[in-house]
Amino acid sequence: ILNMLYSAFPSLERVSAYACTQDILQKSFEELRRIRDAGLTLLYLGVESGDDLVLDMMNKGVTADETRKAALKAIDAGFTLSVTVILGLGGRARSGEHAEATGKILSDISPHYIGALTLMVPKDAPIVNDIRSRRFELLSPIEILHEMRLMVEKIEIRGRKCIFRSNHASNYLPVGGILPDEKDEILMMIDTAIRRGESSLKPEFLRGL
């Protein structure tokens, strides 16, 4: 497919794809290299959380360690890696654990790009029943910012520059910068928004996918 694409479109600059942990782990390193050498240069991988209890709760189907191994395997094979995490995914009960464990797995992977999204709950999602019964408590916008701050504080990117963004439509606060160089600036932006309160954040009705 890649050979056909580059043959049909001589000016084609990049081909990227969504990947999941199972996809990467099922392929040998040599298979991944062949795919990379054929012109697939960028992979998008949903990490979601570094907390195994949160991953199990959301039925992710893989452990944090499996995702860590898959991400490092992809980078070693030469891919540029963009990962996403979901703020608020652990609810109020596991907010701290989710933030710290996610910061750790992002540090271990040290991807090229990190995108932070914020949990949004469709009306027919199975978790709605847990929310109604208060078995799962959604975070407030300010609590989401505290969680993001803790996660960013725990991220220690090694060996490269990483672009961090929270500019997805689901987020209350768009912030961004280059890690590790602009980590302090990112934390200051979050702290400023926390001090200003919810009135400075994106209103609920403007969040969307």
Legacy VTK file of the C-alpha trace (Angstrom):
# vtk DataFile Version 3.0
C-alpha trace
ASCII
DATASET POLYDATA
POINTS 209 float
0.000 0.000 0.000
2.797 2.411 0.885
4.681 1.641 -2.324
1.505 2.291 -4.301
0.859 5.576 -2.501
4.313 6.984 -3.076
4.239 5.824 -6.681
0.823 7.363 -7.362
1.622 10.639 -5.567
5.241 11.619 -6.290
5.013 14.742 -4.111
3.641 12.843 -1.102
5.546 14.007 1.982
4.239 11.868 4.824
2.014 8.904 5.598
0.843 8.422 9.178
-1.457 5.927 10.878
-3.245 5.206 14.108
-1.720 2.258 15.928
-2.550 0.372 19.081
-0.376 -1.520 21.510
-1.463 -4.928 20.222
-0.702 -3.971 16.607
2.868 -3.022 17.428
3.610 -5.936 19.754
2.303 -8.478 17.232
4.843 -7.371 14.637
8.513 -8.237 14.742
11.083 -5.463 14.848
12.071 -6.355 11.267
8.459 -6.037 10.090
8.167 -2.626 11.725
11.414 -1.509 10.082
10.182 -2.603 6.664
6.962 -0.633 7.128
8.922 2.409 8.306
11.399 2.159 5.423
8.475 1.916 2.987
7.343 5.381 4.083
5.024 5.154 7.104
6.762 7.709 9.293
4.363 8.794 12.057
2.265 6.692 14.444
-0.541 7.904 16.735
-0.839 5.783 19.881
-3.478 6.096 22.597
-1.757 5.684 25.957
-4.755 7.114 27.889
-3.261 6.386 31.349
-0.242 4.890 33.041
-2.403 3.534 35.876
-3.339 -0.123 35.382
-6.449 0.211 37.569
-7.707 3.034 35.349
-6.871 1.072 32.182
-8.749 -1.940 33.544
-11.725 0.216 34.515
-11.972 1.574 30.961
-11.500 -1.879 29.396
-8.380 -0.774 27.520
-7.344 -4.407 27.047
-3.646 -3.825 27.685
-1.453 -2.931 30.646
0.659 0.174 31.005
3.789 -1.953 30.712
2.601 -3.448 27.429
1.935 0.029 26.052
5.344 1.184 27.275
7.049 -1.713 25.477
5.074 -1.103 22.270
5.864 2.616 22.246
9.583 2.086 22.773
9.599 -0.628 20.107
8.018 1.766 17.612
10.529 4.511 18.385
13.426 2.062 18.119
12.100 1.009 14.708
12.420 4.618 13.547
8.854 5.914 13.826
7.963 9.375 15.034
5.505 8.746 17.872
2.576 10.916 18.909
0.700 9.723 22.008
-2.522 10.824 23.650
-3.617 10.721 27.287
-7.021 11.473 28.779
-7.380 13.830 31.729
-10.089 12.908 34.219
-10.111 9.262 33.193
-9.602 8.031 36.753
-12.387 10.147 38.177
-12.006 11.867 41.534
-11.034 8.654 43.332
-7.884 8.004 41.293
-7.013 11.442 39.998
-3.661 11.593 41.770
-2.663 8.051 40.862
-3.729 8.570 37.256
-1.743 11.813 36.957
1.437 10.457 38.528
1.418 7.127 36.690
0.676 8.840 33.380
3.535 11.266 33.951
5.817 8.305 34.600
4.864 6.323 31.504
5.263 9.450 29.359
8.715 9.916 30.868
9.638 6.299 30.151
8.466 6.545 26.548
9.677 10.113 25.887
7.617 10.378 22.674
7.986 13.092 20.066
4.482 14.486 20.684
2.058 14.354 23.624
-1.589 15.333 23.279
-3.684 15.700 26.430
-7.445 15.270 25.965
-10.170 15.588 28.601
-12.756 12.930 29.345
-16.142 13.467 27.706
-19.015 11.076 28.429
-21.576 10.255 25.714
-25.112 9.832 27.012
-25.201 6.118 26.162
-21.756 5.230 27.550
-21.728 2.366 30.104
-19.988 4.643 32.624
-23.108 6.838 32.841
-24.660 4.406 35.319
-21.555 4.634 37.511
-21.721 8.426 37.379
-25.393 8.463 38.367
-24.725 6.139 41.303
-21.609 8.179 42.224
-19.349 5.149 41.866
-17.471 7.372 39.399
-17.222 11.103 40.091
-16.301 13.429 37.250
-13.700 16.084 37.961
-14.572 19.755 37.866
-12.715 21.922 35.325
-10.369 23.232 38.032
-9.704 19.698 39.276
-8.834 18.742 35.687
-6.235 21.516 35.662
-4.765 20.319 38.965
-4.532 16.822 37.472
-2.856 18.115 34.320
-0.414 20.127 36.403
0.604 17.092 38.446
1.015 15.000 35.302
3.192 17.629 33.585
5.223 18.055 36.772
6.026 14.324 36.718
7.029 14.214 33.034
10.793 13.988 32.493
11.481 13.754 28.750
14.851 12.210 27.932
16.922 12.146 24.780
14.791 14.423 22.585
12.480 17.420 22.422
8.785 16.649 22.859
5.898 18.893 21.819
3.150 18.948 24.467
-0.326 20.200 23.588
-3.742 20.332 25.294
-5.487 22.060 22.389
-8.035 19.322 21.674
-11.684 20.398 21.493
-12.429 18.481 24.700
-10.041 20.538 26.830
-10.948 23.394 29.134
-7.563 25.097 28.749
-5.346 25.058 25.645
-1.702 25.093 26.682
1.420 23.902 24.956
5.164 23.989 24.763
8.315 22.011 24.227
9.415 19.555 26.889
11.670 19.617 28.765
12.740 23.167 27.831
9.420 24.937 28.461
8.089 22.806 31.298
8.165 25.679 33.800
6.270 27.906 31.371
3.586 25.248 30.868
3.182 24.870 34.636
2.930 28.657 35.015
0.151 28.803 32.394
-1.787 26.137 34.283
-1.213 27.868 37.634
-2.438 31.179 36.207
-5.621 29.550 34.920
-6.235 27.878 38.285
-5.903 31.229 40.072
-8.303 32.909 37.659
-10.916 30.215 38.176
-13.502 28.575 35.949
-14.612 31.851 34.384
-11.339 31.922 32.415
-11.812 28.413 30.994
-13.682 27.151 27.956
-17.394 26.858 28.856
-18.952 23.411 28.811
-21.154 24.087 25.783
-18.087 24.853 23.622
-16.417 21.525 24.352
-17.028 19.085 21.527
-15.644 16.479 19.183
LINES 1 210
209 0 1 2 3 4 5 6 7 8 9 10 11 12 13 14 15 16 17 18 19 20 21 22 23 24 25 26 27 28 29 30 31 32 33 34 35 36 37 38 39 40 41 42 43 44 45 46 47 48 49 50 51 52 53 54 55 56 57 58 59 60 61 62 63 64 65 66 67 68 69 70 71 72 73 74 75 76 77 78 79 80 81 82 83 84 85 86 87 88 89 90 91 92 93 94 95 96 97 98 99 100 101 102 103 104 105 106 107 108 109 110 111 112 113 114 115 116 117 118 119 120 121 122 123 124 125 126 127 128 129 130 131 132 133 134 135 136 137 138 139 140 141 142 143 144 145 146 147 148 149 150 151 152 153 154 155 156 157 158 159 160 161 162 163 164 165 166 167 168 169 170 171 172 173 174 175 176 177 178 179 180 181 182 183 184 185 186 187 188 189 190 191 192 193 194 195 196 197 198 199 200 201 202 203 204 205 206 207 208
